[in-house]
Each structure stands twice: as structure tokens, then as C-alpha cells.
């Protein structure tokens, strides 16, 4: 089963302002969260949405 990771505009803006090295480290860590499972431990289901989670 494939899934889509969408970023809100605020985190995208934040990542663009950071040094490339820091942005890459953050995005690599997010990729690590999804390596083993598509719903990482500690994620929260969004109320009113079907199969949508906040990490």
C-alpha cells in the first residue's frame, strides 16, 4: 500500500529558510519514521478525516 506525505505551508516555509544541511537532516528523519510502517508510533488521527494522521 502506498501513501502520500503532505507538508503544511508553515513547515515548508521553515525548511526553505534553514541551511540545506539542516533541512536534509530533518527530511531524512521524517523518512526514517516511515521506513518500517506507514503510521509511525505517536502519530495522531485527524478528526473528521479517514486514514489521515498528524506526525
N, C-alpha and C positions, 0 to 999 in steps of 0.2 A: 504494500500500500504506500503510495507516495503522498507527500504533504507539502504545504506551502508555508514558508515563514515570511510574514509581512511585518515590516517595521513601521511604527508610528512616525509622523513627521518630526517630532521633537528628538527622538534618538538619532534619526538620520542627520539632522542639523548638528547635533552634538558630535557625532562621529566625523563629520566633514571638517569641523573646527579643530579636531585633535591632530597630532602628528600621525603620519601614516603608520608608524611602528606601533603606536598605542591603539589605533583603530584596528589594525590587523590582529593584535593580541586579543582584543575584545571579541571580534568576529570569530576568531579561532576557538575561543572559549565557548561561544554560543554553538558552534558546530560540534564541539565535544559533547555538549549536553544532549544533542540529538543523535549521536553516533549509535548508542545502544538501544534507544527507544524513541518513539515519536512523541511521547508525552513524558517529559522529564519529571523527576521527583520534585515536589514543591511547587509545581505549576497549579494555577487556579482556573477552573472553568468559568467562562464568561456567561453571566446570567442572561437568558433570552436567546442565546446562540447555541446551535447544535455542533458539537465537536470543535469548539473554539476555546483555546486556552491562553492565559497570560503567563509568561515565564518570568 
